[in-house]
Amino acid sequence: MKTENIEKKDLIFFMIGYIVIGIVFLIVVVLIIYSIIHLVDSYQVALEECTNKGYDISYCKSLLN
């Protein structure tokens, strides 16, 4: 009887652990995707502002790289 209770508790802890690890992994993936999207948007905005000031697009790209 005691071993069955211990095995059930271990199984519950493993399940909770996998759920927590899954949630943390999902949060990390979402943050990475958000960061990439934000960087691309920032690059586009900076490029647009530079070209709006009258500079050539190749010059603006060289400044941003």
N, C-alpha and C positions, 0 to 999 in steps of 0.2 A: 504494500500500500504506500509506503514512504517513497519508494523509487518511482512510482507512477506520478506522485505529486511533484517530485523533483523534476522529472522529465517534462511534465506539463509546464512548470514554471520556466524551465530552460527554453522550451519552445516559444512561450510567450515573450521572453526576453529577446530571443533571436528575431521574432517577428517585429517587435517594436524597434529593435536595432536596424533591421533592414528598411523599415518604413522611414525612420529618421535619416538614415544614410541616403535613401532615395529622395527625400525632400531636400536635403542639403545639396545633393548633386543637381537636382532640378533648379534650385535657386542659383547655383554657380553658373549653370548653362544659360539661364535667363539673363544674368548679369553680364556675362561675356557677350551675348548677342546684343543686348542693349548698348553696351560700350562700343561695339563695332558700328552699330547703326548711328550712334551719336557722333562718333569720329567722322564717319562719312558725311553726315549732315554738316558738321562744323567745317569740313574741308570745302564742301560745295558753297557754303555761305561766305567763307573767306575768299574763295575764288571769284564769286559773283561781286563781292564788294571791291575787290581789286580791279576787276574789269570795268566796273561802273565808274571808277575814278579815271578811266581813260587809258590804262596801261594795256599793253598787248597780252593776250592770253598765255603765250609761251613764256613771257617774262613773269607773269603771275604764278604760273605753275612752277617755274624754277625757284621762285621765292618760297613757295610752300613746301617744296621738296628739300 
